[in-house]
Amino acid sequence: MTVATRPLPGPPRPYSFPAFKRTALAGGARLLVAEVAKLPIVSVTVVIAAGAESDPAGKEGLAQLTARAMVEGTSSSSALALAGRIEKLGGVIDSDAGWDSARINLTCLSKHLEESLDVLGEILTSPSFPENELDRLRDERLAEIEQIRSEPRGLAEEAFTEFVYTAGERYALPPGGTRESVSALSRQDVAHHHAGLYSPGNASIVIAGDVSLGDAARMIDRAMSGWTGATRKRAYVSAAPAPAGPRALLVEKGGAAQSELRIGHAGIPRSHPDYFPFSIMNAALGGVFSSRINLNLREKHGYTYGAHSIIDWRKAAGPFVVSTAVGTDVTADAAREVLGELERIREEEISTDELSLVVSYLQGVFPIRYESTAAIAGALANLVTYDLPEDYYDTYRDRVGAVTTADALRAAREHIRPEALRMVVVGEASLLDKLEQMQFGPIDVRNET
């Protein structure tokens, strides 16, 4: 019998990330422009250093509410009027805040860029934060919270982050805030947050599309001439992990058809020098379909339709987590297999075949991620947010290819810490006995029925 072997991947096709230029604008904001003239489209992203990490204690969700409210009305235009003006120009605009920045995104035809920037300038210089729009946005977030808490998957995600970080840390709570914190947010809170952080000195504007640096700077300086405000140095979020020592949490959810399982701990910051070795190691562990964890739980044991591991890259150390959903009767067995794979990735180097597979995958999908002007602008926004080097995207594939099996092993040994692991299970109360038999560590129990 002839056994087929997987063909070796060929060399990655040549690719160059679009060249970009920088300049300082008259008001103090920084401008990055990648001139991409293949289509008459331009994407603009305004990056403000005002992400969820800037939320004051007790006002979690303020950054997100403020960012979303930016496009909901100005001193001279209602939300409906703003949307109508952008639609007439064939554009789209939205705003939101993640952990590390708030962003306003605009995409339009290049022939309408100047008029579209006028709308964007009005949004940046004179947002009005109407009470009725804030009430709607607040209600939408509260409804989202209730939806998340009603589903085992969402419940597991929030319970895990809360369990991984020390109580009271910003990272222990969702970026959009909790039911209690969001309900208490006022228009005064939003206006104060905006006044303190939404200034040109805290902003970068990135543009990708059919426009030159000079033309873009001229249009923005004119459209945003009224944008002022003092630059306030923000304090970075405190993200202390939970005290060391393996510990489990069982969230009892009566009637759950299966268990949601999460195992992990606080990871490493985006700026860590082991970003590439950790990324390669994680891809082999649980980041691609043929990863160890997925092949083990799905293909070998048939416990699940899919299992994966990720690290949520942030300025501070975001969570590293293995996630899956399994049948109630195999929950403890699946957890043992995950723990075994975490130990194995620390004990032995990944094979050269595993390394080749994940490297070729990461190198191959890289160009596909940046086929649109919006995607290119988003990449440049990340470059600004995380202070990445100028040549980051040009050297990305080379740096991925430079990681060795020894590098991946070192990253696993240094950054996967068995003594810090936390396990969260959302499922039937009857799971407690089997989890105790694992002798993983102390078990906390919470009822969410």
LOVOTOR-351533 format. One record per residue (C-alpha): residue in one letter; x negated, y negated, z. Coordinates in steps of 0.25 Angstrom, whole numbers, plus 5000, padded with zeros to 4 digits. Layout:
BEGIN
   resn      x      y      z
      A      X      Y      Z
...
***
This chain:
BEGIN
   resn      x      y      z
      M   5000   5000   5000
      T   4995   4986   4996
      V   4996   4975   5006
      A   4997   4961   5001
      T   4988   4951   5007
      R   4992   4936   5009
      P   4984   4928   4998
      L   4974   4918   5003
      P   4979   4904   5002
      G   4972   4895   4992
      P   4966   4882   4995
      P   4976   4870   4998
      R   4979   4862   4986
      P   4972   4848   4986
      Y   4981   4837   4994
      S   4978   4823   4998
      F   4987   4816   5008
      P   4991   4802   5002
      A   4981   4792   5005
      F   4985   4780   5014
      K   4981   4767   5018
      R   4982   4759   5031
      T   4984   4744   5034
      A   4988   4735   5046
      L   5001   4727   5044
      A   5003   4713   5047
      G   5012   4716   5059
      G   5002   4726   5065
      A   5008   4740   5060
      R   4999   4749   5053
      L   5002   4753   5039
      L   4998   4766   5031
      V   5002   4768   5017
      A   5001   4781   5008
      E   5003   4776   4994
      V   5011   4788   4987
      A   5016   4784   4974
      K   5021   4797   4968
      L   5036   4793   4971
      P   5042   4779   4973
      I   5045   4782   4988
      V   5039   4776   5001
      S   5040   4781   5015
      V   5037   4772   5027
      T   5035   4777   5041
      V   5034   4767   5053
      V   5027   4774   5064
      I   5029   4768   5078
      A   5021   4772   5090
      A   5034   4774   5098
      G   5037   4789   5098
      A   5044   4797   5109
      E   5031   4797   5117
      S   5033   4782   5120
      D   5047   4785   5127
      P   5047   4780   5141
      A   5050   4790   5152
      G   5065   4791   5154
      K   5067   4785   5140
      E   5064   4798   5131
      G   5070   4796   5117
      L   5068   4781   5117
      A   5057   4782   5106
      Q   5066   4790   5097
      L   5079   4782   5099
      T   5071   4769   5096
      A   5065   4775   5083
      R   5078   4780   5078
      A   5085   4767   5081
      M   5075   4759   5073
      V   5083   4761   5060
      E   5097   4759   5067
      G   5098   4744   5065
      T   5091   4731   5065
      S   5094   4717   5069
      S   5100   4714   5055
      S   5104   4728   5050
      S   5112   4740   5056
      A   5108   4754   5055
      L   5118   4756   5043
      A   5113   4744   5036
      L   5098   4748   5037
      A   5101   4762   5032
      G   5109   4756   5021
      R   5098   4747   5016
      I   5088   4759   5017
      E   5097   4768   5009
      K   5099   4757   4998
      L   5084   4757   4996
      G   5084   4772   4995
      G   5077   4774   5008
      V   5078   4781   5021
      I   5073   4777   5035
      D   5073   4784   5048
      S   5066   4782   5062
      D   5063   4791   5073
      A   5052   4794   5084
      G   5044   4806   5087
      W   5035   4808   5099
      D   5023   4800   5094
      S   5030   4789   5085
      A   5042   4782   5080
      R   5044   4782   5065
      I   5053   4774   5055
      N   5053   4781   5041
      L   5057   4775   5028
      T   5057   4781   5014
      C   5061   4773   5002
      L   5058   4770   4987
      S   5046   4762   4985
      K   5053   4752   4977
      H   5062   4749   4990
      L   5050   4750   5000
      E   5050   4735   5003
      E   5065   4734   5005
      S   5065   4746   5014
      L   5053   4741   5022
      D   5062   4729   5025
      V   5072   4738   5031
      L   5061   4745   5039
      G   5055   4732   5043
      E   5069   4727   5048
      I   5070   4740   5056
      L   5056   4738   5063
      T   5057   4724   5066
      S   5072   4722   5071
      P   5078   4735   5075
      S   5091   4733   5083
      F   5094   4746   5090
      P   5109   4745   5090
      E   5116   4751   5102
      N   5126   4759   5093
      E   5114   4765   5085
      L   5106   4768   5098
      D   5119   4775   5104
      R   5120   4783   5091
      L   5105   4787   5091
      R   5105   4790   5106
      D   5118   4799   5105
      E   5111   4806   5093
      R   5099   4810   5102
      L   5108   4814   5113
      A   5116   4823   5104
      E   5103   4829   5098
      I   5098   4832   5113
      E   5111   4839   5116
      Q   5110   4847   5103
      I   5095   4851   5106
      R   5099   4855   5120
      S   5110   4864   5115
      E   5101   4872   5106
      P   5091   4882   5111
      R   5080   4878   5101
      G   5081   4863   5105
      L   5082   4866   5120
      A   5069   4874   5119
      E   5062   4863   5112
      E   5065   4853   5122
      A   5064   4862   5134
      F   5050   4866   5129
      T   5044   4852   5128
      E   5050   4849   5142
      F   5044   4861   5147
      V   5030   4859   5141
      Y   5027   4845   5146
      T   5027   4839   5160
      A   5041   4834   5165
      G   5042   4819   5162
      E   5032   4819   5150
      R   5038   4813   5138
      Y   5035   4826   5130
      A   5043   4834   5139
      L   5056   4827   5133
      P   5061   4826   5119
      P   5056   4815   5110
      G   5070   4810   5108
      G   5073   4810   5123
      T   5083   4818   5133
      R   5097   4816   5135
      E   5095   4808   5147
      S   5084   4799   5141
      V   5091   4796   5128
      S   5104   4793   5135
      A   5098   4782   5143
      L   5091   4775   5131
      S   5096   4761   5129
      R   5094   4751   5118
      Q   5085   4743   5127
      D   5076   4755   5128
      V   5075   4756   5113
      A   5073   4741   5111
      H   5062   4741   5121
      H   5055   4754   5115
      H   5056   4747   5102
      A   5050   4734   5106
      G   5038   4741   5113
      L   5034   4750   5102
      Y   5039   4747   5089
      S   5029   4736   5085
      P   5020   4735   5073
      G   5007   4738   5082
      N   5014   4752   5085
      A   5017   4755   5071
      S   5012   4761   5058
      I   5019   4761   5045
      V   5016   4772   5035
      I   5020   4772   5021
      A   5019   4783   5010
      G   5024   4781   4996
      D   5024   4772   4984
      V   5018   4759   4990
      S   5004   4753   4992
      L   4998   4749   5006
      G   4998   4735   5002
      D   5013   4734   4997
      A   5017   4742   5009
      A   5010   4733   5019
      R   5016   4720   5012
      M   5030   4726   5013
      I   5029   4730   5027
      D   5022   4717   5032
      R   5034   4710   5026
      A   5045   4719   5031
      M   5040   4720   5045
      S   5035   4706   5047
      G   5044   4705   5059
      W   5039   4718   5066
      T   5032   4714   5079
      G   5029   4719   5093
      A   5018   4721   5102
      T   5010   4734   5101
      R   5012   4742   5114
      K   5002   4753   5117
      R   5011   4766   5120
      A   5007   4776   5130
      Y   5006   4790   5125
      V   5015   4800   5130
      S   5012   4809   5142
      A   5013   4823   5138
      A   5008   4831   5150
      P   5011   4846   5148
      A   5018   4854   5158
      P   5010   4860   5170
      A   5001   4872   5165
      G   5006   4886   5167
      P   5015   4894   5158
      R   5030   4892   5161
      A   5043   4895   5155
      L   5057   4889   5154
      L   5069   4897   5151
      V   5081   4888   5146
      E   5093   4896   5148
      K   5103   4894   5136
      G   5115   4903   5137
      G   5120   4909   5124
      A   5107   4907   5116
      A   5105   4917   5105
      Q   5090   4917   5106
      S   5079   4911   5114
      E   5071   4899   5110
      L   5056   4901   5114
      R   5046   4890   5116
      I   5031   4892   5121
      G   5020   4882   5121
      H   5014   4870   5128
      A   5009   4856   5126
      G   5000   4856   5114
      I   4990   4846   5109
      P   4991   4831   5104
      R   4991   4828   5089
      S   4978   4822   5090
      H   4971   4834   5096
      P   4958   4838   5088
      D   4964   4852   5088
      Y   4976   4848   5079
      F   4972   4857   5067
      P   4967   4869   5075
      F   4979   4869   5083
      S   4988   4867   5071
      I   4982   4879   5064
      M   4982   4888   5076
      N   4997   4884   5078
      A   5000   4887   5064
      A   4995   4901   5065
      L   5002   4903   5079
      G   5016   4898   5075
      G   5015   4887   5065
      V   5018   4895   5052
      F   5027   4906   5048
      S   5016   4916   5048
      S   5011   4912   5062
      R   5008   4921   5073
      I   5020   4918   5082
      N   5030   4918   5070
      L   5025   4932   5065
      N   5025   4937   5079
      L   5039   4933   5083
      R   5046   4934   5070
      E   5039   4944   5061
      K   5033   4954   5072
      H   5044   4954   5082
      G   5056   4948   5076
      Y   5059   4939   5088
      T   5062   4926   5080
      Y   5064   4920   5066
      G   5053   4911   5069
      A   5043   4906   5079
      H   5033   4895   5078
      S   5023   4886   5086
      I   5021   4871   5085
      I   5014   4859   5091
      D   5021   4846   5092
      W   5010   4837   5088
      R   5011   4824   5096
      K   5002   4813   5101
      A   5001   4820   5114
      A   5002   4835   5116
      G   5015   4840   5110
      P   5021   4854   5113
      F   5015   4867   5107
      V   5026   4877   5106
      V   5030   4891   5100
      S   5045   4891   5097
      T   5054   4902   5093
      A   5068   4908   5095
      V   5070   4922   5099
      G   5080   4932   5103
      T   5083   4932   5118
      D   5079   4946   5120
      V   5065   4944   5114
      T   5062   4930   5120
      A   5052   4935   5130
      D   5045   4944   5120
      A   5044   4932   5110
      A   5038   4924   5121
      R   5028   4934   5124
      E   5024   4935   5109
      V   5023   4920   5108
      L   5014   4920   5120
      G   5006   4931   5114
      E   5003   4923   5101
      L   4999   4911   5109
      E   4989   4919   5116
      R   4984   4926   5104
      I   4982   4913   5096
      R   4973   4909   5108
      E   4965   4922   5108
      E   4961   4925   5094
      E   4959   4917   5081
      I   4970   4916   5071
      S   4966   4925   5059
      T   4960   4918   5046
      D   4973   4922   5039
      E   4981   4915   5049
      L   4972   4903   5048
      S   4972   4903   5033
      L   4988   4904   5033
      V   4990   4892   5042
      V   4979   4884   5036
      S   4984   4886   5021
      Y   4999   4883   5026
      L   4995   4870   5033
      Q   4986   4865   5022
      G   4997   4869   5012
      V   5009   4862   5018
      F   5001   4850   5021
      P   5003   4843   5007
      I   5018   4847   5007
      R   5021   4839   5019
      Y   5017   4826   5013
      E   5025   4826   5000
      S   5034   4814   5003
      T   5031   4800   5006
      A   5039   4802   5019
      A   5030   4813   5023
      I   5017   4806   5020
      A   5022   4794   5028
      G   5025   4803   5039
      A   5011   4809   5039
      L   5005   4795   5040
      A   5014   4792   5051
      N   5009   4804   5058
      L   4995   4800   5055
      V   4998   4787   5062
      T   5005   4793   5074
      Y   4994   4803   5077
      D   4982   4794   5073
      L   4978   4805   5063
      P   4965   4802   5055
      E   4966   4795   5042
      D   4962   4808   5034
      Y   4971   4817   5042
      Y   4980   4821   5031
      D   4968   4822   5021
      T   4961   4831   5030
      Y   4972   4839   5036
      R   4971   4852   5027
      D   4956   4852   5029
      R   4957   4851   5044
      V   4968   4862   5043
      G   4958   4871   5035
      A   4947   4868   5044
      V   4953   4875   5056
      T   4947   4889   5059
      T   4953   4901   5067
      A   4943   4897   5078
      D   4949   4883   5079
      A   4963   4888   5079
      L   4959   4898   5091
      R   4953   4887   5098
      A   4965   4878   5097
      A   4974   4889   5102
      R   4965   4892   5114
      E   4964   4877   5118
      H   4978   4873   5115
      I   4987   4884   5117
      R   4987   4886   5133
      P   4994   4898   5138
      E   4994   4892   5152
      A   5002   4880   5148
      L   5013   4888   5140
      R   5027   4885   5142
      M   5039   4894   5137
      V   5053   4889   5135
      V   5064   4899   5132
      V   5079   4894   5129
      G   5088   4906   5130
      E   5096   4915   5138
      A   5094   4915   5153
      S   5092   4930   5153
      L   5078   4927   5147
      L   5073   4924   5161
      D   5069   4938   5165
      K   5061   4941   5152
      L   5054   4928   5153
      E   5050   4930   5167
      Q   5045   4944   5163
      M   5035   4937   5154
      Q   5028   4931   5166
      F   5025   4919   5157
      G   5026   4909   5169
      P   5037   4902   5178
      I   5050   4901   5171
      D   5059   4889   5172
      V   5074   4891   5168
      R   5084   4880   5163
      N   5098   4882   5159
      E   5104   4875   5147
      T   5116   4884   5145
***
